[in-house]
Amino acid sequence: MESEVLLSVRGLRIAFAGVEAVRGLSFDVRPREVLALVGESGAGKSLTARALLGMLPRGATASGSVRLRGDTRGGAQRGSRIALVPQDALSALSPVHPVGDQLAAAVRSVARVSRKEARARAVAALDRVGIPDAVRKARAYPHEYSGGMRQRAVIAMATVNEPDVVVADEPTTALDAELQEQVLRVLGEQREAVGAALVLITHDLAVVREHADRVLVMYAGRQVEQGPAARVLDRPRAPYTAGLLASLPSGEPGAPGEPARAGVRRRLPTIPGVPPVPDALPPGCAFAPRCPLAEDRCRREEPQPWQVDDGHEVSCHRWDDVPYPAAELFQEQRA
Ligand SMILES: Nc1ncnc2c1ncn2[C@@H]1O[C@H](COP(=O)(O)OP(=O)(O)OP(=O)(O)O)[C@@H](O)[C@H]1O
């Protein structure tokens, strides 16, 4: 069923020593859907990802609920159904064991199968992500893989047990453009092959435009806007989303406005200022100090999510005053 919800997050809050870094986040992920979590550094994307996996850092306290197919149990129950592709591929693989052994161990940690069967699944997973001569490569150590092949091996590791959800935390930041594209393509293919949904964490709206069905834009631990990716990027209703879009090079797949002209470099507007830290949030809307549309109310009252369109929510008092094209908000400021 199209509308079936696979993963449901309600009122998620994550705090360190009483200071909230994620402040009441709610979203759903449907089967096979790609949901992108976007926002600047410190928005709470990685913490949210870790909460989905039930792997919060030491000292964090969480409230709210994360349900997978209606089940709130965390730990191993959820751990085997939600898999992580971490930011740093190297940290995901042990340097002292052959890659195939690591994948086989991952298989045996969730399924009671023979060593031989686990091995076969490991090789099949390596083969599926496009590693040539997978039988032989399974016997090699991570340092014997090229950077791109290692990324693929990490994706194989995350998908070997055919999870319901793959969470990829900025899987491409350390890679050059060609490898980034490759990794995103392989992730997409694996999503198809094992029928998983993908939660893709990124700060790159061009990646969202290319690869996501839905997008959740975060700022200072809260939802700013969420909805179908094409609709949010074409007609953002939150000034913050508009600012992220304005800072994309024109002609990028996520960028609005005219196509890029070869040889012409324009100075890109960026959102002035920096995001607040969790223990020094301004009153009202956390984005107000950087927002060209902020008025008194914004500095007093935190906006609640408001449905502007089918499945498109925005948390902004002034969403109806965001111009079209929205990037103009920040271009004007620069002038
Ligand atoms: N282990 C920790 N101890 C204390 N505070 C933390 C810890 N981890 C995260 N935080 C706080 O939570 C905020 C959000 O962190 P998070 O890593 O989720 O951000 P992010 O959006 O993923 O950023 P980035 O893009 O840089 O990874 C941080 O700015 C920090 O204040």
The ligand as a MOL file (V3000), in Angstrom:
LIG
                    3D

  0  0  0     0  0            999 V3000
M  V30 BEGIN CTAB
M  V30 COUNTS 31 33 0 0 0
M  V30 BEGIN ATOM
M  V30 1 N 28.2010 13.8200 22.0410 0
M  V30 2 C 27.6870 15.0590 22.1880 0
M  V30 3 N 27.7850 15.7290 23.3570 0
M  V30 4 C 27.2510 16.9630 23.4990 0
M  V30 5 N 26.5780 17.6150 22.5320 0
M  V30 6 C 26.4450 16.9950 21.3510 0
M  V30 7 C 26.9850 15.6890 21.1030 0
M  V30 8 N 26.6880 15.3350 19.8340 0
M  V30 9 C 25.9950 16.3660 19.3140 0
M  V30 10 N 25.8470 17.3600 20.2150 0
M  V30 11 C 25.1280 18.6380 20.0230 0
M  V30 12 O 24.0840 18.4350 19.1140 0
M  V30 13 C 24.1590 19.3320 18.0240 0
M  V30 14 C 23.7060 18.6100 16.7630 0
M  V30 15 O 24.6800 17.6330 16.4100 0
M  V30 16 P 24.5920 16.7460 15.0900 0
M  V30 17 O 25.8740 15.9790 15.0120 0
M  V30 18 O 23.3430 15.9520 15.0890 0
M  V30 19 O 24.5330 17.8490 13.9560 0
M  V30 20 P 24.5290 17.6370 12.3830 0
M  V30 21 O 23.3610 18.3790 11.8490 0
M  V30 22 O 24.6160 16.1920 12.0510 0
M  V30 23 O 25.8660 18.3740 11.9720 0
M  V30 24 P 27.0130 17.8830 10.9590 0
M  V30 25 O 26.4840 18.1910 9.5880 0
M  V30 26 O 28.1650 18.7750 11.3530 0
M  V30 27 O 27.2640 16.4290 11.2180 0
M  V30 28 C 25.6090 19.7700 17.9800 0
M  V30 29 O 25.7530 21.0850 17.5200 0
M  V30 30 C 26.0230 19.6990 19.4280 0
M  V30 31 O 25.7140 20.9190 20.0650 0
M  V30 END ATOM
M  V30 BEGIN BOND
M  V30 1 1 1 2
M  V30 2 1 2 3
M  V30 3 2 2 7
M  V30 4 2 3 4
M  V30 5 1 4 5
M  V30 6 2 5 6
M  V30 7 1 6 7
M  V30 8 1 6 10
M  V30 9 1 7 8
M  V30 10 2 8 9
M  V30 11 1 9 10
M  V30 12 1 10 11
M  V30 13 1 11 12
M  V30 14 1 11 30
M  V30 15 1 12 13
M  V30 16 1 13 14
M  V30 17 1 13 28
M  V30 18 1 14 15
M  V30 19 1 15 16
M  V30 20 2 16 17
M  V30 21 1 16 18
M  V30 22 1 16 19
M  V30 23 1 19 20
M  V30 24 2 20 21
M  V30 25 1 20 22
M  V30 26 1 20 23
M  V30 27 1 23 24
M  V30 28 2 24 25
M  V30 29 1 24 26
M  V30 30 1 24 27
M  V30 31 1 28 29
M  V30 32 1 28 30
M  V30 33 1 30 31
M  V30 END BOND
M  V30 END CTAB
M  END
